[in-house]
């Protein structure tokens, strides 16, 4: 059976520019340490796209809360303070892109 | 109408922080370090954090410091028990609570304050998360109010409402939105009555 997914729109607040892939890797490792390797596989976390200060990620629908907490637990990237605030969670990529354009 | 009742911002971070909280779902906050003035469309309260190790010390601190929301930060069991039994403070900020403290706190409406920063800065997050989870489960069992706050000391430690709601759900709180508005609204109501001169003592308000 096809598994349900959720797209998460995140706003990035930083002191300067940060490498988005290093931020994503931090989120991945944080989520992995929080839920464990076995459940991390089921979460199917993916980076979709970035536009300005916004980032879209894809995750299994049962792991949205865990992802949000992992985002909250990331406080530094590349020795710069970082704050990742979740703006919207949706099941369709089109809807989340509309929200991102409007924000 | 959700509130972040544990913010310790100061200086330039204050206004930036208020803008962040406003855009991310909060309608008010309680500030412990510096109190912002002339803030529009955002409710601000003054918080007082008391660090004491004996009842005498706590009572003298209560006389000398004034605020809308009083928090006792200690790990002294006897002091926590007495503070909850007599309702000396509005909330307790501690690592762990037990059934006895929770039962007294439920009677006097003293809340359990969960500080997200404690988890963020913990050396062993798993242990800290377990302590928080366990305290919340005891508080729910004994119907003790719970307040969740970011505990931010700088702008980048503030968290959006959506993130904190997930934190609340993962702590096992069944009514996961209540820690962001229910005890806070009662405190706001009490402070309003106090300003109007209608507040006499806990449970007694002139109509």
Interface residues (C-beta under 8 A of the other chain):
Chain A: X13 X15 X64 X65 X66 X68 X69 X71 X72 X73 X75 X81 X82 X83 X84 X85 X86 X87 X89
Chain B: X20 X24 X116 X119 X120 X125 X154 X155 X156 X157 X158 X159 X160 X162 X163 X164 X166 X167 X169 X170
